[in-house]
Amino acid sequence: MLNRRQCLGAGLGAAWAVSGCGRTGPSASPIQGGFTDGQPERGHWLRDRLHSGKPWPQPDRVFTTRVLIAGGGVAGLAAARALRLRGMDDFALLEMEDTAGGNSRGGQLGGLACPLGAHYLPLPSDDAPEVQDLLEELGLRQRLAGRWQYDERYLCHSPQERLFFRGEWQEGLLPINGVGAETLAQYRAFAALVEQAQKAARWTLPVQNRPLALVQSALVAMSFIAYLDQHGLTDRHLRWYLDYCCRDDYGAGIATVSAWAGIHYFASRHGFHAPGSDTPEREGLLTWPEGNAWLTRRLAAPLGERLHTGRVVVRIAHNKQGVEVDAFNTLTQSRERWQAERAVVALPIFVPARVAPTPPDVLREAARQVLYAPWLVANIHLHSALHDRPGAAPSWDNVLFDGVEGVDGVQGVGGLGYVDATHQRLQAQSGATVLTHYRALGDFSGGTSGGASVAGLPIGAAGRAWLLSRPWADWRDQILAELSLAHPDLVAKTTAVDITRYGHAMAIPDTQC
């Protein structure tokens, strides 16, 4: 039997996934798949064109609308919904990709729906009435006998999460089985700090435009790892868990995100519960086989011909009538001009800073400060169910404690486990399934990209170079090797691996934000 180092080493060779670790049976043919992440060259075309200094061609067509929305992710779709609810139908939405949804798109693999990005929504509190209203509009939430109830088909089914730790599965993601008294004491100490923070200030989701309390401002200025050092919280199990939580929510770990972000993760929601405490009922969440694409598809459906995909925004400027937006139509390979009274710019902040002819200083500075985490999403199709290791039963969210933290000394490339796209099925189906695996690369800071070193590049930039330069087969083999630590039969049952890459998936709440 291969040990961890041998299996990981084998997994980095292209031949491993098709033969080296016992690939036999119905799926003995080579694993199919490739990159399915839309058109990253579209954004790079804009970047390269701007850097070249070449003049833009004149627009072929001119369109007019009252409101122009630039960007068809969740923010742009929400803006379109807000206009519709106010009875304002004279608007258009421009989206770079071929489908709207941004980081919340979905797809299919082997006939099974699966997410291509965000895959769940926590049940909103009363601090998020707009989200509550949306869920009511979509039929996910309704009042029965004076109480709000959610559609149980979309509430995450139990068991919800488990951790592969010390050779077996345990319930929950906080390492528990066999840890010592010192580890438990540090769990309790961190729980006390979170409780203290909850009493000292208000922590809400979403974060509203209000001044931070003094205690929160102090936490913004320091990294989460510095905060842990300050309080003597050095236990590796606690730090692994906190690092996992930050990478999962923010795209970067405890050495990069601010202490405010690290504490906010717990203080704004369910707190932190050490073993033996009075742990409340697990936080509820909504999820679908296709992930949050279930939501974005319903937001996009009413737009009809007002949704224009395959448009790369290349210029945003004021004119005498209001706003002028130029976009490159990737289908006709021509430039369009949109004239509107107003524009809603729902794009990553660095884009308007680049496409505005004279961006204000505040916009340029914000674009300079905000760092973006690159992400990878891999959907793995299996022809039959996996044999499970001892311990907790298969769950929706499955995380490996002993995952890959680095390859050849490179840090910041380890995975975040996987979710099972078929977990929400209400009836027994065939053994085929799709596992959706996530990797956050906001911490990546070394190694090589296309044969050139990426060490020394800013946070996010190194990860993007690494993400986009590595061949699909390399990613496939590394991911399968990592997950095979918990599932030795994974490779033999894998028929296809589709990989979606996001160069600027989310803003990292570091000490500059």
RONU-567073 format. One line per 3 residues: their letters; for each residue x negated, y, z of C-alpha. Coordinates in pm, 1 decimal, decimal comma, padded with zeros to 6 digits, always signed. Each point is the difference from the previous one (the first is absolute). Example, Ala and Ser with C-alpha at 12.3 -4.5 7.8 and 13.67 -1.06 7.14 Angstrom:
BEGIN
as> -01230,0:-00450,0:+00780,0  -00137,0:+00344,0:-00066,0 .
! end
This chain:
BEGIN
mln> +00000,0:+00000,0:+00000,0  -00134,5:+00344,1:-00094,1  -00071,4:+00237,6:+00284,2 .
rrq> +00097,1:+00364,7:-00018,2  -00327,2:+00129,3:-00145,4  -00021,9:-00277,1:-00259,6 .
clg> +00359,2:+00045,4:-00113,7  -00037,8:+00378,0:-00023,8  -00320,5:-00033,9:-00194,1 .
agl> +00162,6:-00245,7:-00236,4  +00298,6:+00231,6:-00035,7  -00212,6:+00273,9:-00152,6 .
gaa> -00083,5:-00211,2:-00304,4  +00247,7:-00001,9:-00287,7  -00010,2:-00378,8:-00026,3 .
wav> +00106,0:-00048,0:+00362,6  +00367,8:+00078,7:-00053,3  +00041,3:-00256,3:-00273,9 .
sgc> -00210,3:-00286,6:+00131,3  -00237,5:+00047,8:+00291,9  +00240,0:-00022,8:+00294,6 .
grt> +00205,7:-00296,3:-00114,1  +00234,5:+00141,7:-00262,7  +00204,3:-00303,3:-00105,6 .
gps> +00360,8:-00102,8:-00069,0  +00271,2:+00188,1:-00189,6  -00196,2:+00325,1:-00000,8 .
asp> -00335,8:-00140,3:-00108,7  +00002,3:+00228,0:-00305,8  -00174,8:+00336,8:+00041,1 .
iqg> +00175,3:+00253,0:+00219,2  +00179,6:+00259,8:-00213,6  +00037,8:+00369,2:+00068,5 .
gft> -00161,8:+00337,9:-00037,9  +00035,1:+00365,4:+00095,6  +00358,3:+00128,2:-00003,8 .
dgq> -00058,2:+00348,8:+00138,8  +00145,2:+00211,5:-00275,1  -00238,8:+00232,9:-00174,9 .
per> -00281,2:+00135,6:+00223,2  -00162,7:+00143,4:-00311,0  +00288,3:+00247,4:-00028,5 .
ghw> -00107,0:+00184,2:+00313,2  -00363,3:-00035,2:-00097,3  +00077,0:+00141,0:-00342,8 .
lrd> +00125,7:+00316,4:+00169,4  -00307,4:+00015,6:+00224,2  -00243,7:-00053,5:-00286,9 .
rlh> +00179,4:+00249,6:-00222,4  -00014,2:+00265,9:+00269,4  -00369,7:-00065,9:+00061,1 .
sgk> -00079,5:+00017,1:-00371,9  +00129,7:+00354,3:-00036,0  +00164,3:-00079,6:-00334,9 .
pwp> +00298,6:+00223,8:-00086,5  +00341,5:-00160,5:+00014,2  +00198,2:-00044,4:-00322,5 .
qpd> +00313,8:+00206,4:-00034,7  +00325,8:-00168,0:+00116,7  +00196,1:-00183,1:-00268,3 .
rvf> +00335,5:+00046,4:+00173,8  +00148,9:+00235,2:+00256,6  +00272,3:-00103,7:+00247,6 .
ttr> +00196,1:+00211,2:+00245,5  +00155,5:-00103,7:+00329,7  +00098,0:+00179,5:+00316,9 .
vli> -00222,4:-00204,4:+00234,9  -00300,9:-00208,4:-00101,2  -00124,3:-00273,0:+00236,6 .
agg> -00359,0:-00110,5:-00056,5  -00059,3:-00349,7:+00140,1  +00231,1:-00300,4:+00023,9 .
gva> -00114,2:-00159,9:+00322,6  +00213,7:-00004,4:+00314,7  -00041,2:+00376,8:+00051,3 .
gla> +00104,5:+00086,1:-00356,0  +00292,9:-00242,2:+00006,1  +00111,2:+00143,6:+00334,4 .
aar> -00010,6:+00351,3:-00147,8  +00216,4:-00116,9:-00291,4  +00250,1:-00153,4:+00242,1 .
alr> +00013,0:+00322,2:+00202,1  +00083,1:+00196,3:-00315,1  +00272,5:-00247,2:-00099,6 .
lrg> +00158,0:+00013,5:+00343,9  +00020,2:+00379,3:-00034,8  +00177,9:-00034,6:-00333,2 .
mdd> -00299,9:+00121,4:-00203,1  -00041,2:-00225,3:-00303,9  -00210,3:+00224,7:-00224,1 .
fal> -00341,6:-00141,3:+00080,9  -00264,4:-00230,7:-00144,6  -00254,7:-00226,1:+00167,7 .
lem> -00339,3:-00081,1:-00154,9  -00185,2:-00317,7:+00103,2  -00344,4:-00113,6:-00119,0 .
edt> +00064,8:-00374,4:+00020,0  +00247,6:-00193,0:-00214,0  +00232,9:-00049,0:+00298,3 .
agg> +00083,7:+00226,7:+00291,6  -00073,1:-00098,1:+00359,0  -00364,1:+00091,5:+00052,3 .
nsr> -00147,5:-00219,1:+00272,6  +00341,7:-00162,0:+00051,4  +00041,0:-00190,2:-00324,5 .
ggq> +00075,7:-00369,7:-00035,3  -00038,8:-00279,0:-00251,9  +00038,7:-00371,5:-00060,9 .
lgg> -00242,8:-00289,3:-00009,2  +00108,5:-00348,5:-00102,5  +00360,3:+00120,1:+00001,2 .
lac> -00021,5:+00114,8:+00363,1  +00039,8:+00362,2:+00106,7  -00297,1:+00147,3:+00184,4 .
plg> -00123,2:+00344,1:+00111,6  -00269,5:+00193,3:-00182,9  -00054,5:+00233,0:+00293,4 .
ahy> +00194,6:+00105,7:+00309,4  +00209,8:-00288,1:+00125,9  +00201,6:+00107,1:+00305,1 .
lpl> +00175,8:+00288,9:+00172,5  +00014,2:+00032,9:+00380,9  +00349,7:+00065,6:+00129,1 .
psd> +00019,1:+00380,8:+00023,8  +00056,3:+00171,1:+00332,2  +00217,2:+00305,9:+00053,4 .
dap> -00308,3:+00210,5:-00085,1  +00052,9:-00105,8:-00362,9  +00367,3:+00076,6:-00074,5 .
evq> -00069,2:+00038,5:-00373,3  -00127,3:-00358,5:-00018,3  +00300,0:-00117,8:+00200,1 .
dll> +00229,7:+00174,8:-00247,1  -00174,4:-00165,2:-00295,4  +00037,1:-00345,5:+00152,7 .
eel> +00367,8:+00066,3:+00061,4  +00041,5:+00114,9:-00360,6  -00162,6:-00322,0:-00125,8 .
glr> +00221,7:-00218,7:+00219,0  -00282,0:-00112,5:+00227,2  +00142,6:+00170,8:+00308,8 .
qrl> +00358,2:+00041,8:+00110,2  +00192,9:+00077,0:+00314,6  +00204,9:-00290,1:+00136,1 .
agr> +00198,1:+00023,3:+00323,2  -00178,9:+00321,7:+00086,2  -00350,8:-00140,9:-00046,9 .
wqy> -00245,2:+00022,0:-00288,4  -00080,5:-00334,4:-00153,5  -00241,9:-00096,5:-00275,2 .
der> +00058,2:-00252,3:-00276,0  -00155,8:-00312,5:+00146,0  -00097,2:-00129,9:-00343,5 .
ylc> -00271,1:+00265,2:-00013,5  -00112,2:+00007,8:+00362,4  -00327,0:-00189,1:+00018,3 .
hsp> +00078,4:-00357,4:+00096,8  -00175,7:-00173,3:+00287,7  -00272,3:-00097,9:+00044,6 .
qer> -00131,8:+00340,3:-00097,8  -00377,5:-00014,9:+00046,8  -00283,0:-00229,8:+00103,8 .
lff> -00380,7:+00002,0:+00025,4  -00250,4:-00268,0:-00104,1  -00235,7:+00008,4:+00297,9 .
rge> -00256,5:-00255,6:+00112,1  +00109,2:-00260,6:-00251,1  +00375,7:+00011,1:+00058,5 .
wqe> +00299,9:+00225,8:-00037,8  +00135,8:+00201,0:+00293,6  +00315,5:+00212,6:+00022,3 .
gll> -00055,9:+00373,9:-00031,0  -00306,0:+00183,2:-00133,0  -00174,8:+00093,1:+00325,1 .
pin> -00265,9:-00268,9:+00068,4  +00121,7:-00189,7:+00306,7  -00083,9:-00369,1:-00005,2 .
gvg> -00298,5:-00073,6:+00222,4  -00120,4:+00357,4:+00048,7  -00163,8:+00078,0:+00332,4 .
aet> +00097,5:+00214,8:+00295,2  -00215,8:+00291,0:-00118,8  +00182,8:+00009,8:-00333,2 .
laq> +00338,4:-00004,2:+00173,6  -00113,3:+00280,9:+00229,7  -00092,3:+00212,6:-00302,1 .
yra> +00337,8:-00071,5:-00159,1  +00165,4:+00130,5:+00316,5  -00227,7:+00305,3:+00010,3 .
faa> +00088,0:+00097,3:-00356,5  +00370,5:-00056,7:+00068,8  -00027,0:+00242,9:+00292,4 .
lve> -00162,6:+00262,3:-00224,9  +00279,5:-00028,6:-00255,2  +00263,5:+00032,4:+00272,6 .
qaq> -00182,6:+00304,0:+00136,4  -00004,8:+00158,3:-00347,9  +00373,4:-00062,7:-00043,6 .
kaa> +00068,4:+00188,4:+00322,8  -00234,6:+00287,7:-00085,1  +00144,0:+00090,1:-00342,6 .
rwt> +00269,6:-00081,8:-00251,7  -00099,9:-00247,6:-00269,6  +00247,1:-00035,1:-00284,2 .
lpv> +00046,7:-00160,6:-00338,8  -00002,8:+00186,1:-00228,2  -00249,8:+00258,1:+00123,8 .
qnr> +00186,7:+00328,8:-00011,0  -00143,4:+00342,9:-00076,8  -00051,1:+00109,6:+00355,1 .
pla> -00307,3:+00100,1:+00202,9  -00180,0:-00293,5:+00155,2  -00018,6:-00023,9:+00375,7 .
lvq> -00340,7:+00076,7:+00148,4  -00069,1:-00366,1:+00070,8  +00080,2:-00088,2:-00361,4 .
sal> -00222,2:+00274,6:-00142,0  -00291,6:-00134,2:+00200,2  +00056,5:-00347,2:-00144,6 .
vam> +00005,4:+00133,9:-00357,9  -00358,5:+00120,4:+00036,0  -00152,5:-00338,4:+00089,7 .
sfi> -00009,5:-00339,2:-00164,9  +00196,7:-00286,6:+00147,7  -00317,5:-00197,7:+00064,3 .
ayl> -00147,1:+00296,6:+00190,7  +00317,6:+00007,9:+00209,6  -00037,7:-00370,2:+00078,5 .
dqh> -00366,3:+00052,5:+00090,0  +00097,6:+00287,1:+00227,9  +00234,1:-00228,6:+00192,7 .
glt> -00235,0:-00298,1:+00009,2  +00223,1:-00212,0:-00225,0  -00262,3:-00215,0:-00168,0 .
drh> +00163,5:-00343,6:-00010,0  -00035,3:-00144,0:-00351,2  +00348,2:-00156,8:+00000,9 .
lrw> +00166,3:+00330,6:+00088,5  -00210,6:+00189,0:-00252,4  +00072,8:-00253,2:-00272,7 .
yld> +00373,0:+00036,9:+00060,3  -00007,3:+00381,1:+00008,8  -00216,7:+00005,3:-00312,3 .
ycc> +00245,0:-00232,8:-00174,3  +00295,7:+00223,4:+00094,8  -00172,8:+00311,9:-00131,2 .
rdd> -00109,2:-00162,3:-00325,9  +00349,8:-00140,1:-00047,8  +00174,5:+00336,0:+00051,3 .
yga> -00262,9:+00253,2:-00105,7  -00232,0:-00184,4:-00239,1  -00306,5:+00048,6:+00221,3 .
gia> -00115,9:-00126,8:+00337,3  -00079,6:+00136,9:+00344,8  -00335,1:+00149,7:-00103,4 .
tvs> +00171,6:+00221,2:-00258,0  +00349,2:+00094,8:+00120,6  +00048,6:+00255,4:+00275,3 .
awa> +00085,4:-00090,8:+00355,8  +00328,6:+00182,9:-00052,4  +00090,2:-00240,0:-00282,7 .
gih> -00106,5:-00303,3:+00202,7  +00212,3:+00096,7:+00299,1  +00288,8:+00118,6:-00219,5 .
yfa> +00027,7:-00350,0:-00150,1  +00115,9:-00130,0:+00339,8  +00135,0:+00304,4:+00185,7 .
srh> +00247,5:+00094,5:-00274,1  +00155,5:-00345,7:-00020,3  -00014,6:-00301,1:+00227,5 .
gfh> -00292,8:+00083,6:+00224,9  -00270,8:-00255,3:+00074,7  +00093,4:-00301,2:+00209,9 .
apg> -00270,4:-00200,3:+00170,8  +00067,1:-00370,1:+00067,9  +00207,9:-00047,0:+00311,5 .
sdt> +00171,5:+00339,1:-00025,6  +00373,1:+00041,4:-00045,9  -00013,9:-00014,5:-00378,3 .
per> +00317,2:+00136,5:-00163,0  +00169,1:-00155,3:-00298,0  -00222,1:+00000,8:-00309,6 .
egl> +00033,2:+00314,7:-00210,0  +00249,8:-00051,6:-00278,8  -00086,2:+00053,1:-00363,6 .
ltw> +00159,5:-00036,1:-00340,7  -00169,4:-00198,3:-00274,6  +00082,0:-00151,0:-00337,2 .
peg> -00171,0:-00257,3:-00226,8  -00097,3:+00282,9:-00239,0  -00101,1:+00223,1:+00291,5 .
naw> +00100,7:+00366,0:+00003,7  +00068,7:-00015,9:-00372,8  +00349,6:-00097,5:+00116,6 .
ltr> +00031,7:+00358,8:+00123,2  -00179,3:+00186,2:-00280,0  +00192,9:-00179,3:-00274,6 .
rla> +00324,2:+00117,2:+00156,6  -00132,1:+00353,0:+00030,4  -00106,9:-00001,7:-00365,5 .
apl> +00312,5:-00164,4:-00146,9  +00229,8:+00309,4:+00010,3  -00255,4:+00215,6:-00181,4 .
ger> +00058,0:-00152,2:-00342,4  -00149,8:+00214,2:-00277,6  -00123,2:+00255,3:+00253,4 .
lht> -00284,4:-00241,0:+00086,8  -00290,4:+00030,2:-00244,2  -00271,6:-00260,5:+00050,7 .
grv> -00342,1:-00018,0:-00163,0  -00059,0:+00374,9:+00055,9  -00333,8:+00119,6:+00135,0 .
vvr> +00032,0:+00352,3:+00142,7  -00295,8:+00205,2:-00129,3  +00097,2:+00358,4:+00081,4 .
iah> +00228,0:+00182,4:+00245,4  +00026,1:+00377,7:-00025,5  +00232,4:+00290,5:+00076,4 .
nkq> +00154,5:+00199,6:-00282,7  +00256,6:+00280,5:-00026,3  +00291,7:-00245,7:+00001,0 .
gve> -00126,6:-00211,1:+00291,3  -00228,5:-00299,5:-00046,5  -00166,6:-00160,6:-00300,1 .
vda> -00114,0:-00363,0:+00018,0  -00193,4:-00175,0:-00275,2  -00007,4:-00378,9:-00016,5 .
fnt> -00171,4:-00250,8:-00225,9  +00248,4:-00252,5:-00141,5  -00185,0:-00332,5:-00002,6 .
ltq> +00248,5:-00156,2:-00242,9  -00017,5:+00267,4:-00271,9  -00358,5:+00102,2:+00091,5 .
sre> +00107,0:+00363,1:-00006,1  +00027,0:+00294,2:+00237,6  +00340,9:+00121,1:+00120,6 .
rwq> +00091,4:+00326,8:+00170,5  +00271,2:+00019,4:+00264,9  +00139,3:+00337,8:+00101,4 .
aer> +00198,2:+00023,5:+00323,6  +00119,6:+00250,7:+00256,2  -00166,6:-00201,0:+00275,3 .
avv> -00226,6:-00301,2:+00038,0  -00032,1:-00262,1:+00272,5  -00357,1:-00132,1:-00002,6 .
alp> +00006,6:-00349,2:+00154,0  -00354,8:-00099,8:-00095,9  -00314,4:-00080,1:+00201,7 .
ifv> -00130,6:+00337,4:+00110,5  -00319,4:-00017,8:-00204,9  +00202,1:-00012,0:-00325,6 .
par> +00169,8:+00344,1:+00023,7  -00332,8:+00140,6:+00119,5  -00147,9:-00115,9:-00330,7 .
vap> +00281,4:+00080,4:-00243,1  +00094,1:+00345,7:+00129,5  -00193,3:+00262,8:-00203,0 .
tpp> -00073,1:+00208,0:+00311,4  +00074,7:-00213,7:+00308,2  +00022,4:+00198,8:+00324,9 .
dvl> -00281,3:-00040,3:+00248,9  +00224,5:-00180,3:+00247,9  +00081,2:-00264,8:-00263,0 .
rea> -00363,4:-00046,7:-00100,2  -00104,7:-00034,3:+00362,0  +00276,4:-00249,2:+00078,2 .
arq> -00097,4:-00206,3:-00304,9  -00361,6:+00003,4:+00113,9  +00081,9:-00117,4:+00350,6 .
vly> +00255,7:-00273,7:-00067,8  -00159,3:-00342,8:-00050,0  +00186,9:-00277,8:-00178,5 .
apw> -00025,5:-00371,8:+00072,9  -00013,8:-00241,9:-00293,5  +00202,9:-00319,9:+00033,5 .
lva> +00025,8:-00337,0:-00170,1  +00314,6:-00216,6:-00004,2  -00033,5:-00361,7:-00116,7 .
nih> +00302,7:-00219,8:-00068,4  -00086,4:-00369,4:+00017,9  +00244,2:-00249,8:-00153,5 .
lhs> +00000,4:-00351,5:+00149,6  +00170,2:-00297,8:-00161,5  +00079,9:-00155,5:+00339,8 .
alh> -00004,4:+00077,9:+00369,2  -00327,5:+00010,4:+00188,5  -00095,6:-00243,3:+00272,8 .
drp> -00018,3:+00197,7:+00321,0  -00258,5:-00001,1:+00276,4  +00117,1:-00060,5:+00360,1 .
gaa> +00182,7:+00265,5:+00198,1  +00264,8:+00256,2:-00086,7  +00235,0:-00066,0:-00291,3 .
psw> -00035,0:+00174,4:-00337,9  +00101,7:+00363,5:+00031,3  +00075,9:+00296,9:-00218,4 .
dnv> -00331,3:+00169,5:+00089,3  -00305,9:-00227,2:+00034,0  -00336,9:+00144,2:+00103,4 .
lfd> -00343,6:-00160,5:+00037,0  -00214,0:+00114,5:+00291,9  -00313,4:-00149,1:-00152,4 .
gve> +00048,6:+00158,5:-00341,3  -00275,5:+00134,5:-00219,0  -00149,0:+00318,8:+00142,5 .
gvd> -00271,3:+00029,0:-00258,1  -00168,3:-00161,6:-00296,6  -00379,6:+00007,5:-00010,5 .
gvq> +00002,2:+00253,3:+00281,2  +00262,7:+00222,4:-00159,2  +00261,0:+00119,7:+00246,8 .
gvg> +00357,1:+00114,8:-00049,5  +00117,4:-00259,0:-00253,9  +00179,0:-00251,7:+00223,3 .
glg> +00363,2:-00092,4:-00052,4  +00309,4:+00052,9:+00212,3  +00149,7:-00347,5:-00036,0 .
yvd> +00317,3:-00054,0:-00200,5  +00377,7:+00019,4:+00005,4  +00219,7:-00276,8:-00138,2 .
ath> +00223,9:+00137,5:-00275,5  +00249,8:-00285,2:+00049,3  +00034,0:+00041,2:+00377,3 .
qrl> +00337,8:+00175,0:-00029,7  +00171,1:-00283,8:-00185,9  +00325,1:-00100,6:+00166,0 .
qaq> +00009,5:-00344,7:-00159,7  -00261,5:-00270,9:-00041,5  -00175,0:+00026,3:-00334,9 .
sga> -00273,7:-00190,0:-00181,0  -00349,8:+00011,5:+00142,8  -00123,9:+00265,4:-00244,2 .
tvl> -00077,6:+00333,5:+00162,1  -00199,2:+00320,4:-00035,7  -00240,2:+00126,3:+00266,2 .
thy> -00069,2:+00374,2:-00017,6  -00346,7:+00089,2:+00127,8  -00117,5:+00352,5:+00086,0 .
ral> -00346,6:+00158,2:+00020,0  -00067,9:+00357,1:+00116,0  -00329,9:+00144,5:-00124,8 .
gdf> -00002,0:+00338,7:+00169,5  -00298,7:-00101,4:+00213,1  -00209,0:-00142,4:-00282,8 .
sgg> -00342,1:+00166,3:-00000,8  -00256,7:-00221,2:-00173,4  -00083,1:-00264,0:-00254,8 .
tsg> -00012,2:+00039,5:-00375,9  +00251,5:+00103,6:-00264,6  -00065,2:-00106,6:-00356,5 .
gas> -00362,9:-00059,9:+00090,5  -00046,0:+00344,2:+00157,7  -00012,2:+00068,1:+00372,4 .
vag> +00304,5:+00173,5:+00146,0  -00163,2:+00053,8:+00340,0  +00022,0:+00360,4:+00112,6 .
lpi> +00318,2:+00085,6:-00188,6  +00274,9:+00171,7:+00204,6  +00261,0:-00202,8:+00187,7 .
gaa> +00245,8:-00136,6:-00253,1  -00221,1:+00067,9:-00303,8  -00226,4:-00297,9:+00067,8 .
gra> +00302,0:-00224,2:+00046,8  +00155,9:+00121,3:-00324,4  -00319,0:-00069,2:-00193,5 .
wll> -00020,5:-00348,3:+00153,0  +00369,4:-00067,2:-00057,2  +00002,2:+00094,6:-00367,9 .
srp> -00336,9:-00146,0:-00101,7  +00031,5:-00356,0:+00130,0  +00140,7:-00256,6:-00245,2 .
wad> +00333,7:-00162,1:+00074,2  -00166,4:-00340,2:+00044,3  -00226,7:+00136,9:+00274,3 .
wrd> +00293,2:+00138,1:+00194,4  +00197,9:-00322,2:-00054,9  -00279,9:-00217,6:+00132,9 .
qil> -00075,4:+00215,7:+00302,3  +00366,7:+00019,0:+00100,6  +00063,2:-00372,9:-00040,9 .
ael> -00318,1:-00080,5:+00192,4  +00106,9:+00221,5:+00288,2  +00352,6:-00138,8:+00026,2 .
sla> -00126,9:-00356,7:-00035,3  -00146,5:+00031,2:+00348,8  +00354,9:-00047,8:+00127,4 .
hpd> +00133,2:-00195,6:-00300,4  -00254,7:-00248,6:-00141,1  +00252,3:-00115,2:-00263,9 .
lva> +00064,5:+00352,9:-00129,2  -00221,0:-00016,9:-00308,7  +00137,4:-00334,4:-00117,3 .
ktt> +00355,4:+00137,8:+00014,0  -00065,2:+00340,5:-00156,4  +00125,5:+00044,7:-00356,3 .
avd> -00042,5:+00375,5:-00049,6  -00142,7:+00310,8:+00170,0  +00116,9:+00344,9:-00110,4 .
itr> -00191,1:+00297,1:+00140,3  +00124,5:+00358,8:+00027,1  -00247,4:+00278,0:+00079,8 .
ygh> +00071,1:+00345,0:+00145,6  -00288,4:+00245,7:-00008,1  +00178,4:+00262,9:+00211,9 .
ama> +00256,1:-00199,8:+00194,8  +00032,2:+00214,6:+00312,7  -00152,5:+00295,6:+00178,7 .
ipd> -00227,6:-00102,9:+00288,3  +00073,5:+00185,1:+00327,2  -00363,7:+00060,0:+00088,7 .
tqc> -00141,0:+00269,4:+00226,9  +00032,4:+00263,9:-00276,4  +00377,8:-00038,7:-00038,3 .
! end
